[in-house]
Amino acid sequence: MAVARQRYDRGRMAHFAGAAAEDLIAQDYERRGFLIERRRWRGQGGEVDLIVRDGNNLIFVEVKKSRNLHRAAESLSGRQMRRIYTSAEEFLAGEALGSMTNVRFDVALVDGQGMSQIIENAFGHG
């Protein structure tokens, strides 16, 4: 029972740490004049942490938090990128220009001290 409780507590802490990292990154985009369109948008293909609007353009943002920025960067897998592509395509179906909407895929890294780095156009649709 104690092991299950520890696992539950670690999961809760990870959830709150992830939500705080997403808030930090959302504030960074907003400070730079972007509109946060959606947070934790979930489609059939999976979840996108942040969808940011820049005029008619959309930015799909994956937020990765770890002890340091290097570890955060290493934690983005090919499988996650495919999930983001699938979810982005589903989201774009509701946009006026559909799949012709100009998009980019950013990765936002956050370390244990709250330092962050946004890598714009970190990966392309492939």
C-alpha positions, 0 to 999 in steps of 0.5 A: 500500500505504501508503494502505491501511495508513493507512486500516487504522490509522485504522479501528483507532483509531476502533474503540478510541476508540469502545469506550472511549467506550462503556465510559465511558458504560456506567460512567456508567449503572452508577454511577447504578444501572442494569444494562448488559443488552447491549453492542454488541448486533447484530440483523438490523437493525443494532447498538445500542451499549448496552442498559440495564435500569432495572427493567422498562424498557429504554434503547437508547443510541447513543454518538457520539464526536467532537472535541467534543460539538457534532460528536458530536451532529451525527453522529446521522443519521435513518438511524441512528435508524431502524436503532436502532428496527429493532434495538430492535423485534427485541430487544424480541421476546425480552422478557416484555412484548414491544413493550409494554415501556417504552423510551426512546432516549438519545444519549450524546456523548463528546468527545476529552478524555473529557467526556460528556453523556447526552441522555435520551429524545433521540429517540422512536419515529417 
